[in-house]
Structure formats: C-alpha cells, structure tokens
C-alpha cells in the first residue's frame, strides 16, 4: 500500500522510517539534500518538511538513515561532489528534522546505504561498498559492517556480510559482454525471538528483478561483527521476500518498523499502470506492507489499497 502524502508529484526513493517520542519521520533520497516527512502514524497523512540536511558543495544525497544516541540525532547519508562519487557522511542535530550540521566524511570511497545500530557491545554501521576482487567471481556491491568508535569515527575494520549469488542480483546497467556486475545493498538489521536478521535489496531498481531478501542467525551475540549470517534461499534457489507482483515493481531499498507489536517494511516501488509515463523508472514512491517474522523466517503480506 502506498503511503499518503500532503503533497503530490514528489517521489520518495530509499525511504527510511524513524520513530521518536510518538512521532514518525521519513527521510528520502534527493538531489539537493535529504528530504523529510513527518506523521502522527505510519498509516496516516505524511507532511512534507523540506530539506533537513545539505552540505556545501555536495549533491545527490542517497539513502539517508537517522539514529538517536545520547540525546543527539545523527544522520548518515552518501553524497557526491566533483571528483568524489557517493561517499558516506555523518552530521548531527538536536531535532529529528534538523537542521543537521557538523558533517564529516566517514569513508573516502564509494560507500552507501547506512543503517546504524547500537547494542550493549557498541555502535555498528551497516553499509554497502564495492568489491572488485570477489572470491566467488561476482564482482560488485556488497553489504559490510564496521564498528563505530563514536558516531563520527569508524574503526575502519569492515567485515563483508552478504554477497551476491544469483543472476537476479545483477545490476544490469553496469554489465558488459566482458563482465557482469552484481549489487547487494540497503542493509537493515533487527532482532526478534532469539534471531538476528539483516534484510537487503538486490539487483537494479530499474529491473523487474529488483527485490528484498534477508539473511538470519540464531544468536544472542551483541558484537554484531562476530555474527555469521546465513542468506535465505529456497533449497539453494533465489527466494526473495518482496519482488514485482501484479500491481507494483521496482520494490526495494526499505527500512523496518516495529509498531504496536507488528513488523512493517517501508519500501519504494512503482505502479505497473504508470509504466508508459515519462520518467517512470525514477518515479519511486514510498509504500508499506506487513512483515511476518518468526523462527528465522520473514514473509511479507502485500495489498494494493490496504495494509
């Protein structure tokens, strides 16, 4: 089901949902800065609040995420400038709606799709970057985890966690006759019932095969760099949680919300009925569906006009 917004004609790529003091916030990819929305309920009306983070000389703010640590709000987002393509940055604010300032570059290389998690063993950053020397030969973007010494300082000890395995994970615009390119990105971590889960997106958002999958581990280990996650398959075969269906496609890059005891995925997608509209591939709008999470398994319940 598509989320409801008070302004029409806007897109919401890579939506990240964040709850704080009974309010809900949604942060999305945009060219000039991170755009944000606010609502009293995820299923209610979302109000556009404009740009909440923008750094001098930088553009193309991809896949923001927000966390709260010791009373401060931190936004993690990738952006570009001449000579640098999508490097991860962090900035802070006193409010979920910013303005976020005091930005700092975390990695001096392509690094996208943050999700920051705090446990008893520290602060951990999930993100994606390229591996050009993949042992399994599937060169491309993969999910990593790194410890944060503090909200501004990575340990620079990344661990590769989820790697591509299937043809449906190809990023076709970067594939050539000489080499295929694979993409696993958009990691989201949570734990439930003695299990830890890392959900992710795979493939290219322009393609029919763009999807959401997950890996899981049964463990109570709080040092997330020590957890070995097993990618979910169906007897070794490709088995996504979300992929195109009869009413939407391009379903991916999501965040997870636990609300009133139920799990939900907030993701972007496109309506099949608008496929002939100019700019269709970029017309990604925020949607929500229920997730069923139990015993190391995740399934999704999706409807076009209700939750």
Secondary structure in CASP SS format (residue, H / E / C, confidence):
PFRMAT SS
TARGET T0000
AUTHOR 0000-0000-0000
METHOD secondary structure of the structure
MODEL  1
X C 1.00
X E 1.00
X C 1.00
X E 1.00
X E 1.00
X C 1.00
X C 1.00
X C 1.00
X C 1.00
X C 1.00
X C 1.00
X C 1.00
X C 1.00
X C 1.00
X C 1.00
X E 1.00
X E 1.00
X E 1.00
X E 1.00
X E 1.00
X C 1.00
X C 1.00
X E 1.00
X E 1.00
X E 1.00
X E 1.00
X E 1.00
X E 1.00
X C 1.00
X E 1.00
X C 1.00
X C 1.00
X C 1.00
X E 1.00
X E 1.00
X E 1.00
X E 1.00
X E 1.00
X E 1.00
X C 1.00
X C 1.00
X C 1.00
X C 1.00
X C 1.00
X E 1.00
X E 1.00
X E 1.00
X E 1.00
X E 1.00
X E 1.00
X E 1.00
X E 1.00
X E 1.00
X C 1.00
X C 1.00
X C 1.00
X C 1.00
X C 1.00
X E 1.00
X E 1.00
X E 1.00
X E 1.00
X E 1.00
X E 1.00
X E 1.00
X E 1.00
X E 1.00
X E 1.00
X E 1.00
X C 1.00
X C 1.00
X E 1.00
X E 1.00
X E 1.00
X E 1.00
X E 1.00
X E 1.00
X E 1.00
X E 1.00
X E 1.00
X E 1.00
X C 1.00
X C 1.00
X E 1.00
X E 1.00
X E 1.00
X E 1.00
X E 1.00
X E 1.00
X E 1.00
X E 1.00
X E 1.00
X E 1.00
X C 1.00
X C 1.00
X C 1.00
X C 1.00
X C 1.00
X C 1.00
X C 1.00
X E 1.00
X E 1.00
X E 1.00
X E 1.00
X E 1.00
X E 1.00
X E 1.00
X E 1.00
X E 1.00
X E 1.00
X C 1.00
X E 1.00
X E 1.00
X E 1.00
X E 1.00
X E 1.00
X E 1.00
X E 1.00
X E 1.00
X C 1.00
X C 1.00
X E 1.00
X E 1.00
X E 1.00
X E 1.00
X E 1.00
X E 1.00
X E 1.00
X E 1.00
X E 1.00
X E 1.00
X C 1.00
X C 1.00
X C 1.00
X C 1.00
X C 1.00
X C 1.00
X C 1.00
X C 1.00
X E 1.00
X E 1.00
X E 1.00
X E 1.00
X E 1.00
X E 1.00
X E 1.00
X E 1.00
X E 1.00
X E 1.00
X E 1.00
X C 1.00
X C 1.00
X E 1.00
X E 1.00
X C 1.00
X C 1.00
X C 1.00
X C 1.00
X E 1.00
X E 1.00
X E 1.00
X E 1.00
X C 1.00
X C 1.00
X C 1.00
X C 1.00
X H 1.00
X H 1.00
X H 1.00
X E 1.00
X C 1.00
X H 1.00
X H 1.00
X H 1.00
X C 1.00
X C 1.00
X C 1.00
X C 1.00
X C 1.00
X C 1.00
X C 1.00
X E 1.00
X E 1.00
X E 1.00
X E 1.00
X E 1.00
X E 1.00
X E 1.00
X E 1.00
X E 1.00
X E 1.00
X E 1.00
X C 1.00
X C 1.00
X E 1.00
X E 1.00
X E 1.00
X E 1.00
X E 1.00
X E 1.00
X E 1.00
X E 1.00
X C 1.00
X C 1.00
X C 1.00
X C 1.00
X C 1.00
X C 1.00
X C 1.00
X C 1.00
X E 1.00
X E 1.00
X E 1.00
X E 1.00
X E 1.00
X E 1.00
X E 1.00
X E 1.00
X C 1.00
X C 1.00
X C 1.00
X C 1.00
X C 1.00
X H 1.00
X H 1.00
X H 1.00
X C 1.00
X C 1.00
X C 1.00
X E 1.00
X E 1.00
X C 1.00
X C 1.00
X E 1.00
X C 1.00
X C 1.00
X E 1.00
X C 1.00
X C 1.00
X C 1.00
X C 1.00
X E 1.00
X C 1.00
X C 1.00
X C 1.00
X C 1.00
X C 1.00
X E 1.00
X E 1.00
X E 1.00
X E 1.00
X E 1.00
X E 1.00
X E 1.00
X E 1.00
X E 1.00
X E 1.00
X E 1.00
X E 1.00
X C 1.00
X C 1.00
X E 1.00
X E 1.00
X E 1.00
X E 1.00
X E 1.00
X E 1.00
X E 1.00
X E 1.00
X E 1.00
X E 1.00
X H 1.00
X H 1.00
X H 1.00
X C 1.00
X C 1.00
X C 1.00
X C 1.00
X C 1.00
X H 1.00
X H 1.00
X H 1.00
X C 1.00
X C 1.00
X E 1.00
X E 1.00
X E 1.00
X E 1.00
X E 1.00
X E 1.00
X E 1.00
X E 1.00
X E 1.00
X E 1.00
X C 1.00
X C 1.00
X E 1.00
X E 1.00
X E 1.00
X E 1.00
X E 1.00
X C 1.00
X C 1.00
X C 1.00
X C 1.00
X C 1.00
X C 1.00
END
